[in-house]
Protein backbone atom coordinates (compact mmCIF):
# COMPACT_ATOMS: atom_id res chain seq x y z
CA UNK A 1 0.00 0.00 0.00
CA UNK A 2 2.78 2.43 0.88
CA UNK A 3 4.49 1.83 -2.46
CA UNK A 4 1.32 2.68 -4.38
CA UNK A 5 0.72 5.78 -2.26
CA UNK A 6 4.31 6.90 -2.84
CA UNK A 7 4.16 6.37 -6.62
CA UNK A 8 0.77 8.11 -6.84
CA UNK A 9 2.06 11.07 -4.82
CA UNK A 10 5.10 11.38 -7.12
CA UNK A 11 2.93 11.19 -10.25
CA UNK A 12 0.69 13.92 -8.85
CA UNK A 13 3.75 16.00 -7.94
CA UNK A 14 5.11 15.82 -11.49
CA UNK A 15 1.75 16.89 -12.93
CA UNK A 16 1.40 19.78 -10.48
CA UNK A 17 5.02 20.78 -11.07
CA UNK A 18 4.48 20.98 -14.84
CA UNK A 19 1.34 23.07 -14.27
CA UNK A 20 3.26 25.47 -11.99
CA UNK A 21 6.04 25.91 -14.54
CA UNK A 22 3.55 26.51 -17.38
CA UNK A 23 1.54 29.02 -15.35
CA UNK A 24 4.71 30.86 -14.37
CA UNK A 25 5.86 30.96 -18.01
CA UNK A 26 2.46 32.40 -19.00
CA UNK A 27 2.77 35.11 -16.37
CA UNK A 28 -0.15 33.81 -14.29
CA UNK A 29 1.55 34.27 -10.93
CA UNK A 30 -1.55 33.95 -8.76
CA UNK A 31 -2.62 30.65 -10.31
CA UNK A 32 0.93 29.35 -10.13
CA UNK A 33 1.14 30.29 -6.45
CA UNK A 34 -2.07 28.37 -5.65
CA UNK A 35 -0.94 25.25 -7.50
CA UNK A 36 2.51 25.54 -5.91
CA UNK A 37 0.94 25.49 -2.43
CA UNK A 38 -0.95 22.31 -3.35
CA UNK A 39 2.33 20.89 -4.70
CA UNK A 40 4.01 21.63 -1.36
CA UNK A 41 1.28 19.67 0.44
CA UNK A 42 1.95 16.82 -1.95
CA UNK A 43 5.65 17.00 -1.03
CA UNK A 44 4.61 16.26 2.56
CA UNK A 45 2.70 13.18 1.39
CA UNK A 46 5.75 12.06 -0.59
CA UNK A 47 8.01 12.52 2.44
CA UNK A 48 5.57 10.64 4.70
CA UNK A 49 5.11 7.68 2.36
CA UNK A 50 8.83 7.62 1.49
CA UNK A 51 9.73 7.66 5.17
CA UNK A 52 7.40 4.73 5.78
CA UNK A 53 9.03 2.81 2.94
CA UNK A 54 12.51 3.69 4.20
CA UNK A 55 11.66 2.51 7.73
CA UNK A 56 11.18 -1.02 6.38
CA UNK A 57 14.94 -1.19 5.63
CA UNK A 58 16.08 -0.35 9.16
CA UNK A 59 15.58 -3.90 10.41
CA UNK A 60 19.00 -5.07 9.29
CA UNK A 61 18.35 -5.16 5.57
CA UNK A 62 21.51 -5.52 3.44
CA UNK A 63 20.08 -2.83 1.12
CA UNK A 64 19.72 -0.20 3.84
CA UNK A 65 22.50 1.96 2.38
CA UNK A 66 20.88 2.01 -1.05
CA UNK A 67 17.51 2.81 0.50
CA UNK A 68 19.02 5.77 2.38
CA UNK A 69 20.71 6.97 -0.83
CA UNK A 70 17.38 6.69 -2.68
CA UNK A 71 15.73 8.76 0.04
CA UNK A 72 18.40 11.44 -0.26
CA UNK A 73 18.08 11.46 -4.05
CA UNK A 74 14.30 11.84 -3.65
CA UNK A 75 14.75 14.82 -1.33
CA UNK A 76 17.22 16.27 -3.86
CA UNK A 77 14.56 15.87 -6.60
CA UNK A 78 11.96 17.66 -4.46
CA UNK A 79 14.41 20.48 -3.76
CA UNK A 80 15.24 20.83 -7.47
CA UNK A 81 11.54 20.96 -8.34
CA UNK A 82 10.97 23.66 -5.75
CA UNK A 83 13.91 25.73 -7.00
CA UNK A 84 12.74 25.45 -10.61
CA UNK A 85 9.25 26.57 -9.55
CA UNK A 86 10.59 29.57 -7.65
CA UNK A 87 13.15 30.64 -10.24
CA UNK A 88 10.70 30.28 -13.13
CA UNK A 89 8.33 32.64 -11.31
CA UNK A 90 11.14 35.16 -10.87
CA UNK A 91 12.28 34.69 -14.48
CA UNK A 92 15.74 33.57 -13.36
CA UNK A 93 17.84 30.91 -15.16
CA UNK A 94 16.88 27.33 -14.30
CA UNK A 95 19.11 25.21 -16.56
CA UNK A 96 21.34 23.89 -13.75
CA UNK A 97 18.30 22.97 -11.66
CA UNK A 98 16.71 21.10 -14.57
CA UNK A 99 19.92 19.09 -14.97
CA UNK A 100 19.95 18.31 -11.25
CA UNK A 101 16.29 17.31 -11.37
CA UNK A 102 16.91 14.86 -14.22
CA UNK A 103 19.89 13.30 -12.41
CA UNK A 104 18.03 13.04 -9.09
CA UNK A 105 14.91 11.54 -10.68
CA UNK A 106 16.95 9.02 -12.67
CA UNK A 107 18.85 7.92 -9.56
CA UNK A 108 15.62 7.64 -7.60
CA UNK A 109 13.84 5.68 -10.33
CA UNK A 110 16.72 3.26 -10.94
CA UNK A 111 17.05 2.52 -7.24
CA UNK A 112 13.31 2.43 -6.54
CA UNK A 113 12.17 0.35 -9.47
CA UNK A 114 15.31 -1.57 -10.38
CA UNK A 115 17.40 -2.28 -7.31
CA UNK A 116 15.34 -2.15 -4.15
CA UNK A 117 12.74 -4.79 -3.32
CA UNK A 118 9.23 -3.41 -3.22
CA UNK A 119 9.55 -1.71 -6.60
CA UNK A 120 7.66 -2.87 -9.66
CA UNK A 121 10.38 -5.22 -10.91
CA UNK A 122 10.82 -8.60 -9.16
Secondary structure by P-SEA (a helix, b strand, c coil): caaaaaaaaaaaaaaaaaaaaaaaaacaaaaaaaaaaaaaaaaaaaaaaaaaaaaaacccccaaaaaaaaaaaaaaaaaaaaaaaaaaaaccccaaaaaaaaaaaaaaaaaacccccccccc
